[in-house]
């Protein structure tokens, strides 16, 4: 098994377990719909960048702060669920791609309305 396969497998496992663990938290900063879009694991498996989007609030900083505050709990929960002694440190990153693509779509529609095409 190559290291790329292992990184991918660990990333998918983290992405699969995080939503379940998130439901157990009672942090009001996380009372929003959070979706984990991808997880990139470093080559040495020490760090996992967890990309997320959220709906229901425009306060991205509060959501990010809540996730960062819960990172240790989430990491321990993942280790327990995966029966693994080592789990990468979780670094949460806001995934702006969905909003950017929505904005691009709006601009294309506006341009098409002017031209009568799209």
Buried (B, 14 or more C-beta within 10 A) or exposed (E): EEEEEEBBEBBEBBBBBBEEBBEEBEBEBBBBEBEBEBBBBEEEBEEBBBBBBBEEEEEBEBBBBBBEBBBEBBBEBBBEBBEEEEBBEBBBBBBEEEEEEEEEEEEEEEEEEEEEEE
